[in-house]
Amino acid sequence: MPPLASVMSKSARHAAYSAAQAARVLWFTGHYAYGRRLMGPLTEPGAAPYAEEFGPLDRNRLKQAFRALFQRDWENIETGRYKLPIDLRRPPSLPKLWRQSRDYLRDAGKVARRKAARAHSEVYAGAQKEKFPRYYLQNFHYQTDGWLSEGSAERYDMQVETLFTGAAGPMRRQALPFIRKALEGKDAGAARLLDLGCGTARFLSEVKDNWPNLNVTALDLSPAYLGKACAALGRWKDVTYRQANAEETGLPEGSFDIITAVYLFHELPPGARGRVAAEIVRLLKPGGMLVQVDTIQYGDEPGFDILLENFPRGFHEPYYDSYCRTDLKTLFGNAGLECREETLAFLTKVTAFEKPV
Ligand SMILES: C[S@@+](CC[C@H](N)C(=O)[O-])C[C@H]1O[C@@H](n2cnc3c(N)ncnc32)[C@H](O)[C@@H]1O
C-alpha cells in the first residue's frame, strides 16, 4: 500500500502537517511555561541592567519569524528538499510522551534550584577533571549532571524542544538543503560527513533518513550522549562513533566531504572555537564544506538582540554572549575557509563555508 501522504491532496497534506506541528508546539509551550514559572525571571532584581545598546524585544517580529520557520519547513518537505521528519510520519507513543514529560517536570525543580543558587560547577569534580577540559565541566543550562550522565542525555531532546517551544527540529532541518547542495553531482554513497558535537544525534538521524547510504561519523566528547546517539542511529549502517574532543579528533587529515556542527560553537570558549575551526580545515577535503548551525548573532535580527543578551543570564551559557559577538567569517576565514551562503531560521543561523581547492 502506498504511504498515506502520497495519496493525499496538497491541501490535506498541509492540514495534516499544520495540525501535527500545532500539537507539538502546544505540548512544548506548556512545558516551557511550567519551567519558566519555577525558574522565575531571567535576571534577578538588582542584577546588572540590560545592555542599553539594545531596544525592546520585537514580539510581533518574533511571532512572524516563528510562523515563517514552519512555513519554510513545510515548503521544503513539499518540494522534496527533505523528507517529512520521522516524528511526524507516525503517531507519537503516548507512554513515551508521558515518561518524558514526567521526567522533564521533575527535573525542572532541580534546574530552578540550581539557577537560584548559581550552581553551575557541580560536575567539576573528581576523576572527571582528568578526562575533560575545564570549560566542559559545567552545568550548562543548569542541567542536571552537565553533559555527563545517561539521565542528562535522555532528557536533552525534550529540554531543547521545550526551550524553543517546538522549533528546534525545524530550525536544525534548515541545514539539510545545504547538505543537499554540497552533495549535488556526487555519489552520496561515496561521500563522508562528520558531525561535531553530535549530542543525541537528532540532526544526524534526519541526515541518515534523507541520505541512508551517506557514510557518517558521529563525534561527541560525552560518552553518555554518544551512547544515546548510537541508540538513535542503530537502524542505519555506515555510521562510525567517536568519543573525542572536537579540538583534536585524531581523525585522518582530508577525510571528509562535509562537516556539520549544530549548536556546538556557542558552548565553546573563544580559544577552543579557533582550535575547532583549525581542526575542521585539517579534516576537510579541498572543496569540502562546513555547515555551521547555531544561534543568530547580534544584529542579525535587531529586534531580537535583547533576547540574545538575556538568554545566557537565565540559562548558564558562559560563552554565548562572546559567540554572539564573534564574526564568523573572521573565525573560519582565519582558519582557511571561505563563506559561501547563510540563512536565518527563527533563532538559528545556518552558514556554509568551503575549503578552497
Ligand atoms: C548544545 S549540544 C548540541 C548537540 C547536538 N548537535 C544538537 O543539535 O542538539 C552541544 C554538544 O556538544 C558537545 N561538546 C561540547 N564541547 C565539545 C567538545 N569540545 N568536543 C566535542 N563535543 C563537545 C556536548 O557534549 C553536547 O553534546
The ligand as an ORCA input file, in Angstrom:
! r2SCAN-3c Opt
* xyz 0 1
  C      24.186     22.093     22.738
  S      24.674     20.458     22.472
  C      24.296     20.228     20.735
  C      24.038     18.788     20.411
  C      23.521     18.499     19.013
  N      24.439     18.879     17.999
  C      22.159     19.119     18.767
  O      21.902     19.612     17.678
  O      21.319     19.076     19.671
  C      26.426     20.564     22.464
  C      27.078     19.200     22.317
  O      28.453     19.432     22.062
  C      29.234     18.548     22.837
  N      30.522     19.210     23.065
  C      30.771     20.343     23.765
  N      32.084     20.643     23.719
  C      32.661     19.686     22.950
  C      33.985     19.449     22.519
  N      34.997     20.248     22.858
  N      34.233     18.369     21.733
  C      33.226     17.549     21.368
  N      31.956     17.705     21.761
  C      31.673     18.766     22.527
  C      28.424     18.297     24.096
  O      28.803     17.098     24.719
  C      26.996     18.302     23.551
  O      26.604     17.017     23.173
*
